[in-house]
Amino acid sequence: MSFIQELADDLARDVLDSQDELGDDRFYEQVGRVLLAASPTLQESFMTSIRIRLAERRGRDFLDKALKAKRDGSKAPDAPRDLSSGH
């Protein structure tokens, strides 16, 4: 991982961890604008880290719900429809 990626990912992790305390689940957008004004390269890497971390959270949440449903004998959650096929 490059120096810029490490900086951006560390900041992304800290921002996402702080959003509940700040009461703003889109605070990362404000941080992104601050970074864009200072360094478009760092902003791009930061936003990539944000998207990856948010996607991982969604995937983990889905996994947790599916496992809970299996253990409880309830209906597993439905995965989103596959939009990559164009239909």
Secondary structure as GFF3:
##gff-version 3
##sequence-region A 1 87
A	DSSP	alpha_helix	3	22	.	.	.	ID=ss1
A	DSSP	alpha_helix	27	38	.	.	.	ID=ss2
A	DSSP	alpha_helix	40	72	.	.	.	ID=ss3
###
